[in-house]
Each structure stands twice: as structure tokens, then as C-alpha cells.
């Protein structure tokens, strides 16, 4: 059974949501449903309350990631080069 829900939005938020929905070739309603479901799913994540859950979390992160993270010294050199050239973050 479907239920109709009215949502009050600020005009700028409504425009941003509508534009994003169009970019994803979805109706605003479908986009909002999907966003809501994603938020619910994020809230279902198990808390990192003990050492074992923390180990499982980082193991999952390692499985998802590809390649190697660049060395921190390389990152610092890149940032410093940008500052010397007058760039700002």
C-alpha cells in the first residue's frame, strides 16, 4: 500500500533536489525516496563498540580500496608547491 507524504522544503533546496533528480534521470519523488532509503541504510550500520567490530570494519575498508595511498611526504610537497605558486585551498 502506498502512502502520500507532503514535505515542506526551502525553495533553494527544492531546486537543488530537482536538478539532481533530473541529472540522474529520475522523478523528484523517486530521487527523494532513494535518498531517504540511503539515509536509513546508513543508520543501520553496526556500531564500532569493540575491538572485533573495529577489525571487521577496517578489513572491509581494505577489501574495497584499490591501489596504494600516496606517501604523506609527497602530499606535503604538492601542497607546498601550490602555495609557492600563489594557490590557496
Secondary structure, DSSP 4 states (H G I P E B T S, - for coil): ----------HHHHHHHHHHHHHTT--HHHHHHHHHHHHHHHHTSPP--SHHHHHHHHHHHHHH--S-PPPHHHHHHHHHHHHHTT---
